[in-house]
Amino acid sequence: PQPRLGGGKARSESAGAFILPARGRVVSGFGELNPTGYRERGIRLAVEPGARVVAPAAGKVTFAGRYRSFGNIVIVEHGNGWATLVTGIDRQGSNIGQAGSEEPEIMVELRRNGRLIDIAALLG
């Protein structure tokens, strides 16, 4: 699904600082080729089984659920056209979720008005 733009509280033109949604080892970065031959649209992290997954910044969850081959995903709108999409979530909960139990990977994409942005440049 495409994140809906707008809604949420207005922010400055700058998104401010983001955090990674989970602690882990970077498997691939924005624009790198992944094992399936596609360019990464975000940052992919190898995380511990059951790792806590949090929102990369304050915002409103606008979608949480299964989506095609991505499994469970969460889309968070941060206001002023900024949104993140987090995949690889096994169980959703009070954070935004929890990583799976076998070789889990979390992927986070950042978009501004629907355009992909490298989140690494905005990590706080």
N, C-alpha and C positions, 0 to 999 in steps of 0.2 A: 504494500500500500504506500501511497505517497503521503508524506506528512502534510496535514492541512496547515496552511500558513496563516499567520495572524492569531488572534485570540491571545489569551494570557496577558500579563502586564507588559507595558512598553518598557524597553530597555534602550540604552544608548546605542548609537550606530555600531559601536564595538561590542562584541559578544562578551568581552572580559575573559577571565580565565576559566578553563574547563579542567576537569580531572579525568583520569582514566576510570572506567566503571568497575575495574577489579585489578587486584595486584597479580602480576604474572610476567612471563617472559614474552617479549615481542617476537611473534612468529613472522609477520610481514607488515610492512608499512604501506602508507597511502601510495598508490600508483605502481607498486611492485607486482610482478606476475605471481599468481598463486599456483598451487599444484594442478589446478584444472585449466590453466592457461589464460585465465581472465586477470585483468588488472584489479588490484584491491581498491575498494571504494572507501576504505577506512583503515583502521589499525586492528590487526588480529593478534590476540594475546592467548598464550597457553596458560591456563590457571589451574590451581589445585581443585580436585574434586569437591564439589559442594561450596566453592568459594562464594562469598557474598558479592552481589552485583548491585551497584548503586547508580543513580542518575549522574551523568557527567557534569551537570549544573542544575540549578533550581529551575523548575518549570512544571508543566502540566502534562501528565500522561494522556495522550490522545488515541493511542492504540496499544493494546496488549493482548497477544494471542498468537495462534499458529498462523503461519503464512508460507505457503508453498513449501519448497525444500529447505527453507531457513529454519523451520521448527518454530519455537516460541520467540517472538520479537517484542520489543517495547519501543514505541516512538514517544519522545518527550519534546514538547514545544517549549522553547525558552523565551519566546517573545521577539518582536521586531524581525520576524522572518527566520530566526535561528531554530534549528531542530536537530536532535540526534536520534539515531536508530541503533539499538543494541540487539545483537543476535546471540544465539548460543545459550539462551536461558532455559534451564531445565524446569525450574519451579518458580512461580511468581509469588511475591510476598510483600512484607512491609518495606523492604528496600525496593528495588524494582525486580529482584529475583535472586536466584541461586544458580550457580554453574552446575552442569551435569556431573555424573559420577565416573565416567570413563574417558580419559584423555580430553577433557573439556577445553573448548576454545571459545572465547568471547570476541565479538567483532563490534566495533563502534564506528559509525559514520556520522559526520557532521555536515549539515547543509545550511545554506543561507539562501532564502527565497528559491529553494529547490535545487540550487547549484552545489555540487560537492566541494567541500573545503577540507584541507589537510588539518585535522584537529591537533597534530603535534605542535604546530606553530602557536597554538592558543592554550597549551597546557600550563597551568599555574603551579 
